[in-house]
């Protein structure tokens, strides 16, 4: 390929002839005229040289731009925790302490963008990174006035300066900005460049980016801004410290009003809107960034530290209302009282609010401790589960009589909280009065291990030193508020609720069955009969209160037809709080929380069709009065036995299930999953309606109150 020098030589020869002294073929002497009309060859040569030089200059310029090393433009942005609708719950500053939030699609007010582009860079969408017209205009204004009137920098040039954190005064710095701006335009599209400006523009203090500025100065996302707010946010990045409205309000006002005046002159704002915006007050201080559900946000961030955004099932508005409620309740309870609250939808499993303490930074209340996760004694709040298990196992019915009196189990002699005994009392009333002796008797009949197994099936993780004993019925274990809400969600959902979840990405999972639908309804029906706190409506919540030993923990947990809420109050360090009772301290907060959750309660469900609703006198004889463990589980030679189906059998589904009995004394009562299916039965072989697919527990009770049980699976 010929070099540039050889090409030039051949062109020169062809246009000028063989030698300077040679004559033209006509024999006339050469013309001395230098006009282009007299020597077109020379004009062609000049034009060719200019084109060649321009092309070479252009190619060299392109190579110079393409070789530009761009500064990093994937800067770290704040980790954000958002609620179910995308509202910001909490943000974390980046490593250098700056608040720098990534722009969100569709998250910027179009009116602000129009102001920004008209004020800073009218031809942003048309130029290639540098706007020569703007630079000429700025230079002319400076020459005429002797001072800086307007800048010639495009938004792309400003992005280049922000990414490199460079100055604008020196020619070398300006040239570098031009080079980086041109390179940015070649490698990124306009929308991405605008996003970089909206991410990195400074707005005073440790604020970078439009979203951080809008939240700090106006307490809201920049989706909808007033003209006054938009104008201030356009003006601030030009001189962020000198125009801070909290420190230099007059400078901020003048800068904002200049933007408004230009927008009015250019027809971006109507005169009336601009005039009204000039009268708007400036923000007097920076607002704190949202820090809702602070403890939960910390947990999800720690669980996935690489994620820049976490989307939760919480409702930001509800979370804020309940945080205020809990802070007020703790303040009224005492200077060192902490509290925690959790709200969940027991149909979907979504956690809607989670408050770990009355104040995240409150040192006196040890607010840094997340009391939704702390292990505490549940007091009497486990009693509903134990009653439900007794109903399920055929040991009792809500109308069964039980004797409340002095009793001893070896060295363990439980007493009621008030030291009084009621004698014979229905189980319904015993649970409503939260008596200790009856529930310990039920636990002894069930076996503590069965209660612990039910807790684990419910999805909880109770803490216990050593094997379980009868004291678990009165709160002798450690369990968290979240686990208690999980347990009560299962009771509320008919004995089998979903696994609670706080992250939207998590799939809804059904929990294991804890109680039969009938037993769960019976427990809820009893708890709905509790008297509410003064001023609260009756019969709308199934709820239970609890107070742990030494008044260390005050609980209230309850549900309606859709939601379950748990409240804990006490001291985070476990110090006793004399006089603190769940009914007095936590129950009013529970009802108030439901009031802030929704305008009206969802109705509790009706009884399942299989529910036995009769007076105590109409119960089968074995269920009319509770018998102690020895009577209910007599294993003597003549005790009743379920000969068929055998324990652990798997049977194909049919319309009826054949039951065969041996031993015992007629008449017999056959109970399936807490539902009496055969009363006064004198035959030892009979059919009962199939209980339904899945696991079923069959219990037979004879005339002497002795029983046997098997668990089978129907397919």
Secondary structure by P-SEA (a helix, b strand, c coil): cccaaaaaaaaaaaaccccccccccccccccccccccccaaaaaaaaaaaaaaaaaaaaaaaaaaaacccccccccccbbbbcccccccccccccccccccccccccccaaaaaaaaacccccccccccccaaaaaaaaaaaaaccccccccccaaaaaaaaaaccccccaaaaaaaaaaaaaaaacccaaaaaaaaaaccccccccccaaaaaaaacccccccccaaaaaaaaccccccccccccccaaaaaaaaaaaaaaaaaaccccaaaaaaaaacccccccccccccaaaaaaaaaaaccccccccccccaaaaaaaaaaaaaaaaaacccccbbbbbbcccccccccccccccccccccccccccccbbbcccccaaaaaaaaaaaaccccccbbbbbcccccccbbbbcccccccccccaaaaaaacccaaaaaaaaaacaaaaaaaaaaabbbbbbccccccccccccbbbcaaaaaaaaaaaaacccccccccccccccccccccccaaaaaaaaaaaaacccccccccccccccccccccccccccccccccbbbbbbbcccccccccccccccccaaaaaaaaaaaccccccccccccccccccccccccccccccccccccccccccccccccccccccccccbbbbbbccccccbbbbcccccccccccccccccccccccbbbbbbbcccccbbbbbbbcc
